[in-house]
Amino acid sequence: MTSDLLAPLDLAFWNMESAEHPMHLGALGVFTAHSPTAGAHAADLLAGRAAAVPGLRMRIRDVWPLGFPYAFGGAARVPDPDFDPLRHVLLHAPTADFHAEAGRLMQRPLDRERPPWEAHVVPGEDGVSFAVLFKFHHALADGLRALTLAAAVLDPMDLPVRKPRPEEPAKGLLPDVRKLPDVLRGAVSDLGRALDIGASVALSSVGVRSSAALTSEPTGTRRTAGVVVDLDDVHIVRKSRGGTVNDVLIAVVAGALRRWLDERGDGSAGVAPRALIPVSRRRPRTAHPQGNRLSGYLVRLPVDDPDPLGRLDTVRMAMDRKKDAGPNRGAGAVALLADHVPALGHRLGGPLAGQGARFWFDILVTSVPLPSIGLKLGGNPVTEVYPFAPLARGQSLAVAISTYRGQVHYGLVADAEAVPDLDLLARSLTEEVKELLAACGS
């Protein structure tokens, strides 16, 4: 295994982390157990398989000028010579509430001296189920890469064979002089894009109220909750009003926030929080195949609109405008600026960048793709999968969404002290789907 220099955005995630502000993502898989000992057997399988997955043996270390002279202040993924999977795969006592346990485990930072991932196996007290909480640092893997690593320790899947892509010619360290005009044009274009993004970020905070319920001083505590929605119900709404499945799922979040704010007494009048909708820009065979390549759309959620179909139409039109403009422009594309910051700048400015998230967006709403085929561990099938996004500093709530075998799973992560009533928000998501169906005449 060779070292792998962290991509700029990975380095940013690594440097903005603190003990009170962990930057790991997670996924809680709930399995049907074939026997009361299935959880313990699953832990043994995970530990045994993890030892054979190269990506799980990689820790993150600072790089020195001798090894990477062009990346002073950077970091790289390097093989851990002392890797022990038993330090990463942990079996817990049985519980009656998987999400309560997941919240407790999500608030614990990953050990930065080891490969930054963990798999927590939690048997159910009922004896017929168990859960596995996977945790990956965002610098080790984004949602797509984390899915690949997790799948590598689950039971083998019969995937379609893909034809290999032709190899791209290797690039030298210095640009081809014949292409310098293109390089200069690209630099000018990058500068113009950076100015556009900066102006959009400044304008994004003007004019519309958010809600104090979505912001908080970080306490390091975490609470999680999960909601399952029938994908057929989502398609009924989509076919009635147009747009995409994702438009409907985002509109459901807007309506649930409205219901939640009103019921907890904060009020939704005039509230239109800025939601960051991440967009993956990863391309195969890039310089950083495992690195984060993210942009995003910044969308105002119409929480203050009392009409559920009006909220959906507003979200659909806003998403259409963002897609027409593309993921490289606007305030949501601010993550792209990480590529233009030197490694030392990320190291020195990471903590400040983390604190600035609250000025950029109010809530993260992200989708995590999952395979349509059934996932298993030790022959025990996965019945539910709840993705958990990192919680930005100064924000009290993040929403991640996955679709798996005909069901939509909402994974909610919140600051436990700021949002003690996360279950109320979870119920509001379910009620919002019912309201949308009723409004569509179903």
N, C-alpha and C positions, 0 to 999 in steps of 0.2 A: 504494500500500500504506500502511496506517495502523498506528500503534503499537498494541500489544496488551499490556495490563498482565498480569504473571504472576499466576496463581492462587496462593493461599497455599502449597499443597504444592509447586508448581513452584519458588517462591521458597525453600522449605526445601531442596530438592535442590540448588539453585544455590549456596546459602550453606554447605552442609555439605561441599562438595567441597574437596579439597586436592590438591597435586601427587602425594602418595603414596596418595591415595584418590579416584580419578576416579569420577564418577557418571554415566558414559554406559552405555547399553545397546547391544547389537549383534545382528547376524544374519549368519551366514555362509551364503551361497547357493552351491551347487556346480552348475555348468552342464556339459552335454555340448557340446563344441566341434565345430563343423562344419569347422574348419580350424585349423592352428597359429597363425594370426594373429587368431583369434576374440577372444582376450583384449584385444589392443590395440584392435581395432575396438569392443569393448564399452566400453572406457574412453572412447573418442571419443564414443560415443553417450551415455554417462552425463553427460559434461561438457556436451554440446550440449543435452540435455534439461533438465539441472538449471537452466540459465539461465532457463528458462521456467516454473519452479515457484516461485510466490511464497513458499511456506513455507520454502524452502531459502535464501532471500535474507535471512532474518531473523536478526539478531544480538541479544544480550541486553545492555541498558544500564541503569545506574542511572537512576532517575527523580528529578526535582527537584520541590519543592513547587509551583513555578509551573505545571508541566504536570499533576501529579497531587497536588493539595493533600491528598487523603485517603489518600495512600499513601507518606508519608515513610519512607524506608528501603527502598522497594520497588525493583522492576526491571520492565522491559518488553521485549517483542520489538519491535524497530524495524528498518526496512529498512536494509541495508548499502549505502551509495552506491558503495562500492568493491568490490562483490561480484565475485569472479573464480572461476568454477567449477573452473578448473585448479588452484587452491589446495586444493580439496576432493576432487577425483577424482584418484587417484594410481595409476599403473601400476608394478608391482613386477617383479622378476626371477622367472623360473619357479622352482617348488619342487615337491618330491615329497611334501610334507606340509603340507596346507592348515591343519591345526589348529595346528601348531607356529608357522606364520607368523601365524595369527590371535591366538594368545596373545601374541606379541611386539607386535603392533599394538594389542591391547586394553589393554595396560598404559600406552600413551602417552596422556596427557591431551589432550583437545581444546583448541584455541586459543580462549580465552575472549574474545579481541578480534575474532573473526570469527564468522559463523554456526556454531554448535557442532555440526557434523556432518562426516563424511568417508565416502568410498566408496573402498575399496582393491581394485584388481583384481589378482589373482594368477594368472598362467597356470600350468598344470600342466606338469611336465617331460615327461609322456607325450604332449603335443601334442594330446590329444583331450578335454581338460577345462580349465576355469578356474574360479576362485572369486571372489566379490565379498563383501567384508566391509563392511557398512554399520555406521557408528557414529553414534548420536544421543545428545546429552546429554538426561538425563531431564527437564531443565527445558524443553527444546525440544519434546519429544514423548515420550509414554508408548508402550507397545507398539502400541496401536491406531493412534495418530497416526503413529508411525514407519512402520508398515505402509503407511499411505496415502501418505506421502511417498516411500517406496521404490517403491511401485507406479507412482507418477507418472513415474519415470524408466525403468521397464521397458517392454517392448513393450505397446501398447494392448491392453486386455482387453475382451471382449464381456460386459459386466455387465448384469444385468436392470435395467430402468428403474424407479426408485422414484417414487411420487407425492410431490410436495413437501408438507411439513407446513404448516399455516396458521401465519402469523406470530403470535407472542405480542405483546401490547401492550407498548410500551416502559414501563419503570419509571422513576419519578423518583428523584431523589437522596434525598428525604425520604419517610418512610412515610405512607401514607394514615391520617389520624387516626381514621377509622372502623374501622380494623383494628388499632388499638393493643392491644386486649385479646388478639387472636391473637398479636401480636408478643411481648407479655409472657408468654403461655403458652409460646410457643416458646423464649423465653430460659430460663424455668424448666426446660423439658424438656431444653434443651441442657446446662444446669448439671447436671441429674441424670444425663444420659448421660455427661458428662465425669467425674463422680465414679465412676460405674460402671466406665468404661474404666480410670480410674486404679487403682481397687481390683483390677480383673482383671489389670492389668499387674503389680502388686505380688505377687499370688498366683501368677502364672504361673511364677515362678522358684523356687517353694517345693516341696520334697519329692522331686523326681526328678532323677537325675544326667544330665548331658549328656555330652559327650566333649571332651577337650582337642584332639582332632584337628579339631574344627569351629571352633575359635577360635584366633586368633593375633594377634600384633602386626603391623600392616600394614607390608609391605615395598614395596608399589607394583608388585611383579612379578605377572605373570598367566600362567596356563596354561589352555588350553581343550582339550576333548575332546568327541566326539560319538558318539551311539549311535542306531542305527535299529532300530525294533521294528515288526513286522507288526501293523497295526491289527486284522486278523482274529483274531490270537492274543489280543489284549486283549479283544475281544468274546466270545471263548469263555470266558474267565475271568469276565467280567462276567455273562454269562448263567447261569453255573454257580452264582455266589454272590450275585447281585443287586447293587444299587448302580449307580454310574455309571462311565463310562470314566475319568473323573478320579479316582475312588476307587481304581481299579486302578492307575493310573499313579503315584499317591502311595504306594500300598502297595509298588510295585516299588522306589521310592526307599528306603523303610524297610528292605526286605529286602536291597537292595544295600549300604546303609550297614552293616548287620549283618555281611554277608560281608566287606566291606572292612575294617572295624575288627578283626575276628577274624584275617584273613589278615596284616594289617600289625602284629599283636601288641598293639594297644591294648585289645582285648577289648570285647564288647558287653554284658556282664552288667550289668543295672540301668540301661542307657542308654535314655533316652526323650527325645530332643532336641525342642525347641519349633520347629515348622516354621511359618513365616508363609506363608499361601496368599492372595495378593492377590485382591481382588474389585473389578472396575471399577464405579464408580457414575456414570460420565459419562452425562449426559442431553443430548439435542439442544437447541440454541438456549439454552444457559445463558449466564451472563455471561462464562464462560471456555470457549468451545467447544473450544479446543485444549489446555486445561489438564488436569493430572492430577486425577482425582477417584477416589481409591482408598480402599477399606477393606480388610478382610482377616479371615481366620479363623486363629486360633492353635491349632494341633493338635499334640498330643504324638505323635511317630512311635514305634510299638511296636518299636523296634529290638531290644529285649531278648527278644522273644517268638520262640522257636525254630520255631513252626509258621507256615508261609507263609499258610495260609488263616486262621489266627487273627489274623495281622497285618492281612490284608485286612478281616476282619470288624471289627476294632478301628477301623481307619481309616474304614470305611463308617459305623459308628455315630457316631463322633466328628463326621464331616462332616454327618451328618443332624442332630445336635444343634445344630451351628453354624448350619446353614441355618434350622432352626426358630426360633432366637433372632434371626436376621437379621444383616446385615453392619454394623449400626449400634451393636452392643453387644459387650462383651467386649474382651479385651486386643488382639485383632487389629484392632480399629477405631481404634487409637491415631492413625493417620494423619489421621483426621477432626478431631482436635484442632487441626491446622494451620490450619483455617478460623477459629479463635477466637484466633489469635495475631496481633498487629499486625505490619506489615511490618518495623518497626524491631526487633521481638523476634526475627524470623527472621534478620535480619542479624547481630545480636549473639549470638544463641544457637545459630545453625546449627552451628558447630564442636562445641559441647557436645552437641547433639542427635545428630550423627553418631557421636560416641564412645559414646552411650548405647544404640546398636542392640544390642550384645552382651548387654545386660541385659534386652532385650525378647524377642529370638528368637535361635535358634542357626543356622538355615538357612532360606534362601528357596527355596520351590518354587512356581514360577509357570507358568501356561499362556498361550501367545500364539496367538490365533486366526489362521489363514491361509485364504485363499480355496481352494475345492475345485478351481477350474479351474487349468489349467497355466500357470505363469509362464514367460516367455521374455525374453531380452535379445539383440537382433540376430538373432532367429530361433533362438537356442540355448536349449534347454529347461532349466529348473531340475530337477535330480534329487534334491537334498537341501537342506534348510533347517534350520540349527541356530540357535536363538535364544540369546542370551547376556544374562543379567541383571546389573545392577550388583552389585558385591560390597561388602556393608556393612563399615564399619570394625570391625576386631576379629574378623571372621569369615573363615574360610578357604575356604568353598565356597558356591556358589549354583547352583541347578538351574532351567533353563527348558525348557518342553516345547511343541512344536508338532505338529499333525497336518496332513499334506499328502499328498493323493492316495494314501490307503490305507496310509500309514506314519506312525509316531510317531517324532519326532526329539527326543532329549534333548540339550540343549546344556549342558555343564558348564563353569563358570568357577571357577578356584581361585587362591589365592595360590601362586605357583610355588614359593616356598621352603618354605611350610608343607605343601604337598601335592605332593611330587615324584612321587608314584605315582598321579596322576590316571587314568592308563590302567587301573590295577587296578580303580578304582571303575567305570570305563566297562564293563569286562568283567563286573563284578559285576551291573550292570543287565541285561545280556543273560542271564546265568545265572539271575537271579531270575525272569525271564519264563519260562524253561524249567522252573524249579522249580514255579511256580504252575500251569503247564499240566499238569505231571505230577501235581500234587496234585489237579487237577480231573479226572484220568483221561483227559487228551488227549495 
